[in-house]
Amino acid sequence: MLEAEQEKFILGVTSPYRYYDMSDEIQQQQKVSQALEYFIVQVNNIHLNQVQQAGETQPEKVESTSSNESSKETTNQTPTR
């Protein structure tokens, strides 16, 4: 997703990234700044989604690891007589 967003930014294929169609230099500079800001926001959103997904899957791994350890402890205990 990051590579795709980078290509959109470089090629200017979406309207937020189109800054070259302005005739006024001041407006063009403003549009460049807006395009860069939009790109940074998009990249941050992509990273945030990745971190959130990793955070959701990690507790499951911790739970399964702790349940496996507790089952190992119960099976490794020898009964005392």
A tleap script that builds the chain and sets N, CA, C and O, in Angstrom:
source leaprc.protein.ff14SB
mol = sequence {
  NMET LEU GLU ALA GLU GLN GLU LYS PHE ILE
  LEU GLY VAL THR SER PRO TYR ARG TYR TYR
  ASP MET SER ASP GLU ILE GLN GLN GLN GLN
  LYS VAL SER GLN ALA LEU GLU TYR PHE ILE
  VAL GLN VAL ASN ASN ILE HIE LEU ASN GLN
  VAL GLN GLN ALA GLY GLU THR GLN PRO GLU
  LYS VAL GLU SER THR SER SER ASN GLU SER
  SER LYS GLU THR THR ASN GLN THR PRO THR
  CARG
}
set mol.1.N position { 0.822 -1.193 0.000 }
set mol.1.CA position { 0.000 0.000 0.000 }
set mol.1.C position { 0.872 1.266 0.000 }
set mol.1.O position { 0.548 2.263 -0.645 }
set mol.2.N position { 1.979 1.196 0.737 }
set mol.2.CA position { 2.865 2.355 0.769 }
set mol.2.C position { 3.458 2.648 -0.601 }
set mol.2.O position { 3.554 3.803 -1.016 }
set mol.3.N position { 3.851 1.597 -1.290 }
set mol.3.CA position { 4.418 1.784 -2.633 }
set mol.3.C position { 3.378 2.353 -3.588 }
set mol.3.O position { 3.694 3.200 -4.424 }
set mol.4.N position { 2.152 1.895 -3.466 }
set mol.4.CA position { 1.086 2.402 -4.335 }
set mol.4.C position { 0.829 3.876 -4.061 }
set mol.4.O position { 0.633 4.658 -4.991 }
set mol.5.N position { 0.830 4.256 -2.798 }
set mol.5.CA position { 0.607 5.662 -2.456 }
set mol.5.C position { 1.760 6.522 -2.954 }
set mol.5.O position { 1.552 7.645 -3.414 }
set mol.6.N position { 2.963 5.998 -2.861 }
set mol.6.CA position { 4.126 6.725 -3.359 }
set mol.6.C position { 4.032 6.938 -4.874 }
set mol.6.O position { 4.350 8.016 -5.375 }
set mol.7.N position { 3.598 5.912 -5.590 }
set mol.7.CA position { 3.441 6.051 -7.043 }
set mol.7.C position { 2.374 7.083 -7.381 }
set mol.7.O position { 2.548 7.875 -8.307 }
set mol.8.N position { 1.264 7.079 -6.632 }
set mol.8.CA position { 0.218 8.077 -6.864 }
set mol.8.C position { 0.786 9.481 -6.666 }
set mol.8.O position { 0.500 10.395 -7.438 }
set mol.9.N position { 1.595 9.634 -5.616 }
set mol.9.CA position { 2.192 10.937 -5.312 }
set mol.9.C position { 3.139 11.376 -6.421 }
set mol.9.O position { 3.084 12.516 -6.881 }
set mol.10.N position { 4.010 10.461 -6.847 }
set mol.10.CA position { 4.999 10.795 -7.871 }
set mol.10.C position { 4.333 11.109 -9.207 }
set mol.10.O position { 4.694 12.076 -9.878 }
set mol.11.N position { 3.360 10.286 -9.586 }
set mol.11.CA position { 2.714 10.456 -10.889 }
set mol.11.C position { 1.607 11.507 -10.885 }
set mol.11.O position { 1.231 12.023 -11.937 }
set mol.12.N position { 1.091 11.818 -9.706 }
set mol.12.CA position { 0.013 12.796 -9.625 }
set mol.12.C position { -1.278 12.304 -10.228 }
set mol.12.O position { -1.989 13.069 -10.880 }
set mol.13.N position { -1.597 11.029 -10.022 }
set mol.13.CA position { -2.772 10.442 -10.664 }
set mol.13.C position { -4.077 10.747 -9.934 }
set mol.13.O position { -5.154 10.583 -10.507 }
set mol.14.N position { -3.998 11.179 -8.701 }
set mol.14.CA position { -5.216 11.541 -7.983 }
set mol.14.C position { -5.238 13.053 -7.775 }
set mol.14.O position { -4.190 13.698 -7.732 }
set mol.15.N position { -6.424 13.602 -7.648 }
set mol.15.CA position { -6.564 15.062 -7.584 }
set mol.15.C position { -5.785 15.722 -6.443 }
set mol.15.O position { -5.265 16.819 -6.649 }
set mol.16.N position { -5.673 15.121 -5.251 }
set mol.16.CA position { -4.886 15.805 -4.210 }
set mol.16.C position { -3.409 15.963 -4.573 }
set mol.16.O position { -2.723 16.814 -4.008 }
set mol.17.N position { -2.918 15.154 -5.506 }
set mol.17.CA position { -1.502 15.213 -5.879 }
set mol.17.C position { -1.239 16.016 -7.146 }
set mol.17.O position { -0.095 16.118 -7.590 }
set mol.18.N position { -2.288 16.586 -7.730 }
set mol.18.CA position { -2.107 17.346 -8.973 }
set mol.18.C position { -1.822 18.803 -8.650 }
set mol.18.O position { -2.719 19.571 -8.304 }
set mol.19.N position { -0.587 19.153 -8.768 }
set mol.19.CA position { -0.181 20.528 -8.508 }
set mol.19.C position { 0.345 21.210 -9.776 }
set mol.19.O position { 0.515 22.429 -9.803 }
set mol.20.N position { 0.596 20.438 -10.799 }
set mol.20.CA position { 1.246 20.954 -12.003 }
set mol.20.C position { 0.293 21.667 -12.947 }
set mol.20.O position { 0.737 22.313 -13.896 }
set mol.21.N position { -1.015 21.561 -12.704 }
set mol.21.CA position { -1.965 22.191 -13.618 }
set mol.21.C position { -2.317 23.623 -13.223 }
set mol.21.O position { -3.248 24.207 -13.777 }
set mol.22.N position { -1.587 24.186 -12.279 }
set mol.22.CA position { -1.802 25.571 -11.859 }
set mol.22.C position { -0.900 26.491 -12.668 }
set mol.22.O position { 0.272 26.186 -12.888 }
set mol.23.N position { -1.444 27.610 -13.107 }
set mol.23.CA position { -0.635 28.551 -13.884 }
set mol.23.C position { 0.080 29.555 -12.981 }
set mol.23.O position { 1.187 29.997 -13.292 }
set mol.24.N position { -0.549 29.912 -11.872 }
set mol.24.CA position { 0.041 30.863 -10.933 }
set mol.24.C position { 1.069 30.144 -10.062 }
set mol.24.O position { 0.785 29.090 -9.492 }
set mol.25.N position { 2.266 30.725 -9.964 }
set mol.25.CA position { 3.348 30.070 -9.221 }
set mol.25.C position { 3.048 29.977 -7.728 }
set mol.25.O position { 3.400 28.985 -7.090 }
set mol.26.N position { 2.412 30.983 -7.169 }
set mol.26.CA position { 2.079 30.965 -5.736 }
set mol.26.C position { 1.051 29.870 -5.452 }
set mol.26.O position { 1.186 29.121 -4.484 }
set mol.27.N position { 0.028 29.783 -6.297 }
set mol.27.CA position { -0.975 28.730 -6.136 }
set mol.27.C position { -0.333 27.347 -6.310 }
set mol.27.O position { -0.685 26.396 -5.613 }
set mol.28.N position { 0.595 27.255 -7.231 }
set mol.28.CA position { 1.270 25.981 -7.462 }
set mol.28.C position { 2.079 25.577 -6.230 }
set mol.28.O position { 2.078 24.405 -5.855 }
set mol.29.N position { 2.760 26.513 -5.604 }
set mol.29.CA position { 3.534 26.219 -4.398 }
set mol.29.C position { 2.603 25.778 -3.255 }
set mol.29.O position { 2.926 24.858 -2.505 }
set mol.30.N position { 1.458 26.437 -3.134 }
set mol.30.CA position { 0.484 26.050 -2.114 }
set mol.30.C position { -0.038 24.640 -2.383 }
set mol.30.O position { -0.187 23.836 -1.462 }
set mol.31.N position { -0.310 24.356 -3.636 }
set mol.31.CA position { -0.821 23.032 -4.018 }
set mol.31.C position { 0.241 21.958 -3.766 }
set mol.31.O position { -0.093 20.848 -3.351 }
set mol.32.N position { 1.522 22.277 -4.013 }
set mol.32.CA position { 2.607 21.343 -3.721 }
set mol.32.C position { 2.644 21.048 -2.225 }
set mol.32.O position { 2.774 19.892 -1.823 }
set mol.33.N position { 2.531 22.078 -1.406 }
set mol.33.CA position { 2.526 21.899 0.052 }
set mol.33.C position { 1.346 21.043 0.498 }
set mol.33.O position { 1.495 20.169 1.352 }
set mol.34.N position { 0.184 21.292 -0.075 }
set mol.34.CA position { -1.002 20.508 0.262 }
set mol.34.C position { -0.839 19.053 -0.173 }
set mol.34.O position { -1.231 18.136 0.550 }
set mol.35.N position { -0.262 18.845 -1.353 }
set mol.35.CA position { -0.044 17.482 -1.842 }
set mol.35.C position { 0.914 16.729 -0.940 }
set mol.35.O position { 0.698 15.554 -0.643 }
set mol.36.N position { 1.964 17.395 -0.507 }
set mol.36.CA position { 2.931 16.765 0.394 }
set mol.36.C position { 2.291 16.449 1.738 }
set mol.36.O position { 2.511 15.377 2.302 }
set mol.37.N position { 1.500 17.384 2.247 }
set mol.37.CA position { 0.801 17.152 3.516 }
set mol.37.C position { -0.169 15.975 3.390 }
set mol.37.O position { -0.243 15.131 4.284 }
set mol.38.N position { -0.901 15.921 2.299 }
set mol.38.CA position { -1.842 14.824 2.071 }
set mol.38.C position { -1.106 13.488 2.004 }
set mol.38.O position { -1.568 12.490 2.559 }
set mol.39.N position { 0.040 13.473 1.323 }
set mol.39.CA position { 0.833 12.251 1.217 }
set mol.39.C position { 1.291 11.784 2.589 }
set mol.39.O position { 1.206 10.595 2.896 }
set mol.40.N position { 1.773 12.698 3.415 }
set mol.40.CA position { 2.238 12.344 4.760 }
set mol.40.C position { 1.087 11.777 5.588 }
set mol.40.O position { 1.265 10.794 6.307 }
set mol.41.N position { -0.071 12.385 5.492 }
set mol.41.CA position { -1.244 11.899 6.227 }
set mol.41.C position { -1.618 10.490 5.766 }
set mol.41.O position { -1.910 9.619 6.584 }
set mol.42.N position { -1.605 10.276 4.456 }
set mol.42.CA position { -1.947 8.949 3.918 }
set mol.42.C position { -0.950 7.890 4.410 }
set mol.42.O position { -1.355 6.802 4.819 }
set mol.43.N position { 0.339 8.203 4.370 }
set mol.43.CA position { 1.360 7.262 4.824 }
set mol.43.C position { 1.187 6.978 6.320 }
set mol.43.O position { 1.308 5.833 6.755 }
set mol.44.N position { 0.908 8.012 7.095 }
set mol.44.CA position { 0.680 7.817 8.530 }
set mol.44.C position { -0.534 6.925 8.784 }
set mol.44.O position { -0.506 6.081 9.679 }
set mol.45.N position { -1.590 7.106 8.009 }
set mol.45.CA position { -2.783 6.265 8.162 }
set mol.45.C position { -2.475 4.806 7.823 }
set mol.45.O position { -2.945 3.893 8.501 }
set mol.46.N position { -1.690 4.597 6.779 }
set mol.46.CA position { -1.314 3.231 6.405 }
set mol.46.C position { -0.495 2.584 7.521 }
set mol.46.O position { -0.738 1.434 7.887 }
set mol.47.N position { 0.470 3.322 8.056 }
set mol.47.CA position { 1.279 2.798 9.162 }
set mol.47.C position { 0.427 2.528 10.391 }
set mol.47.O position { 0.608 1.510 11.060 }
set mol.48.N position { -0.491 3.419 10.693 }
set mol.48.CA position { -1.367 3.237 11.850 }
set mol.48.C position { -2.194 1.967 11.704 }
set mol.48.O position { -2.324 1.196 12.655 }
set mol.49.N position { -2.747 1.746 10.528 }
set mol.49.CA position { -3.522 0.522 10.289 }
set mol.49.C position { -2.663 -0.721 10.466 }
set mol.49.O position { -3.122 -1.718 11.024 }
set mol.50.N position { -1.416 -0.671 9.996 }
set mol.50.CA position { -0.517 -1.814 10.145 }
set mol.50.C position { -0.209 -2.074 11.611 }
set mol.50.O position { -0.191 -3.225 12.049 }
set mol.51.N position { 0.033 -1.021 12.365 }
set mol.51.CA position { 0.345 -1.171 13.792 }
set mol.51.C position { -0.865 -1.706 14.544 }
set mol.51.O position { -0.729 -2.572 15.408 }
set mol.52.N position { -2.042 -1.195 14.220 }
set mol.52.CA position { -3.253 -1.675 14.881 }
set mol.52.C position { -3.510 -3.145 14.572 }
set mol.52.O position { -3.906 -3.902 15.458 }
set mol.53.N position { -3.291 -3.556 13.328 }
set mol.53.CA position { -3.482 -4.956 12.966 }
set mol.53.C position { -2.468 -5.836 13.683 }
set mol.53.O position { -2.806 -6.929 14.137 }
set mol.54.N position { -1.230 -5.371 13.786 }
set mol.54.CA position { -0.202 -6.141 14.490 }
set mol.54.C position { -0.536 -6.227 15.969 }
set mol.54.O position { -0.290 -7.255 16.599 }
set mol.55.N position { -1.090 -5.170 16.528 }
set mol.55.CA position { -1.478 -5.165 17.936 }
set mol.55.C position { -2.633 -6.103 18.220 }
set mol.55.O position { -2.719 -6.682 19.303 }
set mol.56.N position { -3.521 -6.255 17.252 }
set mol.56.CA position { -4.662 -7.162 17.433 }
set mol.56.C position { -4.228 -8.621 17.349 }
set mol.56.O position { -4.773 -9.464 18.061 }
set mol.57.N position { -3.269 -8.931 16.504 }
set mol.57.CA position { -2.845 -10.322 16.348 }
set mol.57.C position { -1.863 -10.743 17.428 }
set mol.57.O position { -1.776 -11.929 17.745 }
set mol.58.N position { -1.131 -9.812 17.994 }
set mol.58.CA position { -0.129 -10.172 18.995 }
set mol.58.C position { -0.750 -10.700 20.286 }
set mol.58.O position { -0.236 -11.688 20.809 }
set mol.59.N position { -1.829 -10.111 20.847 }
set mol.59.CA position { -2.410 -10.688 22.052 }
set mol.59.C position { -2.884 -12.128 21.855 }
set mol.59.O position { -2.831 -12.932 22.786 }
set mol.60.N position { -3.345 -12.453 20.655 }
set mol.60.CA position { -3.763 -13.825 20.394 }
set mol.60.C position { -2.573 -14.768 20.518 }
set mol.60.O position { -2.701 -15.866 21.060 }
set mol.61.N position { -1.417 -14.341 20.019 }
set mol.61.CA position { -0.221 -15.163 20.119 }
set mol.61.C position { 0.196 -15.325 21.566 }
set mol.61.O position { 0.607 -16.411 21.974 }
set mol.62.N position { 0.096 -14.250 22.356 }
set mol.62.CA position { 0.474 -14.305 23.766 }
set mol.62.C position { -0.466 -15.238 24.507 }
set mol.62.O position { -0.023 -16.036 25.334 }
set mol.63.N position { -1.765 -15.148 24.220 }
set mol.63.CA position { -2.731 -16.019 24.868 }
set mol.63.C position { -2.473 -17.477 24.527 }
set mol.63.O position { -2.517 -18.331 25.411 }
set mol.64.N position { -2.206 -17.774 23.276 }
set mol.64.CA position { -1.979 -19.159 22.890 }
set mol.64.C position { -0.673 -19.670 23.480 }
set mol.64.O position { -0.582 -20.845 23.835 }
set mol.65.N position { 0.335 -18.821 23.593 }
set mol.65.CA position { 1.603 -19.223 24.183 }
set mol.65.C position { 1.422 -19.497 25.671 }
set mol.65.O position { 1.941 -20.492 26.178 }
set mol.66.N position { 0.699 -18.640 26.375 }
set mol.66.CA position { 0.507 -18.841 27.810 }
set mol.66.C position { -0.367 -20.059 28.069 }
set mol.66.O position { -0.145 -20.771 29.048 }
set mol.67.N position { -1.349 -20.317 27.222 }
set mol.67.CA position { -2.179 -21.505 27.430 }
set mol.67.C position { -1.375 -22.766 27.125 }
set mol.67.O position { -1.581 -23.790 27.777 }
set mol.68.N position { -0.466 -22.719 26.151 }
set mol.68.CA position { 0.387 -23.860 25.861 }
set mol.68.C position { 1.338 -24.125 27.016 }
set mol.68.O position { 1.589 -25.284 27.349 }
set mol.69.N position { 1.876 -23.077 27.637 }
set mol.69.CA position { 2.782 -23.248 28.764 }
set mol.69.C position { 2.062 -23.837 29.960 }
set mol.69.O position { 2.610 -24.699 30.647 }
set mol.70.N position { 0.839 -23.386 30.223 }
set mol.70.CA position { 0.104 -23.905 31.364 }
set mol.70.C position { -0.280 -25.365 31.138 }
set mol.70.O position { -0.309 -26.148 32.088 }
set mol.71.N position { -0.571 -25.739 29.908 }
set mol.71.CA position { -0.895 -27.138 29.638 }
set mol.71.C position { 0.357 -27.993 29.758 }
set mol.71.O position { 0.272 -29.143 30.189 }
set mol.72.N position { 1.514 -27.462 29.389 }
set mol.72.CA position { 2.765 -28.188 29.548 }
set mol.72.C position { 3.077 -28.400 31.014 }
set mol.72.O position { 3.555 -29.468 31.398 }
set mol.73.N position { 2.810 -27.393 31.844 }
set mol.73.CA position { 3.079 -27.509 33.274 }
set mol.73.C position { 2.237 -28.594 33.888 }
set mol.73.O position { 2.729 -29.349 34.727 }
set mol.74.N position { 0.979 -28.699 33.498 }
set mol.74.CA position { 0.097 -29.703 34.080 }
set mol.74.C position { 0.476 -31.094 33.597 }
set mol.74.O position { 0.317 -32.060 34.344 }
set mol.75.N position { 0.963 -31.227 32.390 }
set mol.75.CA position { 1.324 -32.551 31.887 }
set mol.75.C position { 2.705 -32.967 32.388 }
set mol.75.O position { 2.986 -34.161 32.488 }
set mol.76.N position { 3.559 -32.015 32.701 }
set mol.76.CA position { 4.902 -32.345 33.181 }
set mol.76.C position { 4.930 -32.654 34.667 }
set mol.76.O position { 5.918 -33.199 35.159 }
set mol.77.N position { 3.879 -32.323 35.390 }
set mol.77.CA position { 3.857 -32.593 36.825 }
set mol.77.C position { 3.606 -34.086 37.051 }
set mol.77.O position { 2.703 -34.683 36.465 }
set mol.78.N position { 4.419 -34.652 37.903 }
set mol.78.CA position { 4.216 -36.072 38.230 }
set mol.78.C position { 3.402 -36.141 39.513 }
set mol.78.O position { 3.623 -35.368 40.445 }
set mol.79.N position { 2.495 -37.041 39.548 }
set mol.79.CA position { 1.651 -37.132 40.758 }
set mol.79.C position { 2.474 -37.663 41.929 }
set mol.79.O position { 3.277 -38.585 41.784 }
set mol.80.N position { 2.254 -37.065 43.072 }
set mol.80.CA position { 2.960 -37.510 44.271 }
set mol.80.C position { 2.057 -38.442 45.063 }
set mol.80.O position { 0.848 -38.240 45.171 }
set mol.81.N position { 2.707 -39.495 45.623 }
set mol.81.CA position { 1.917 -40.454 46.387 }
set mol.81.C position { 2.408 -40.551 47.791 }
set mol.81.O position { 1.859 -41.314 48.585 }
savepdb mol mol.pdb
quit
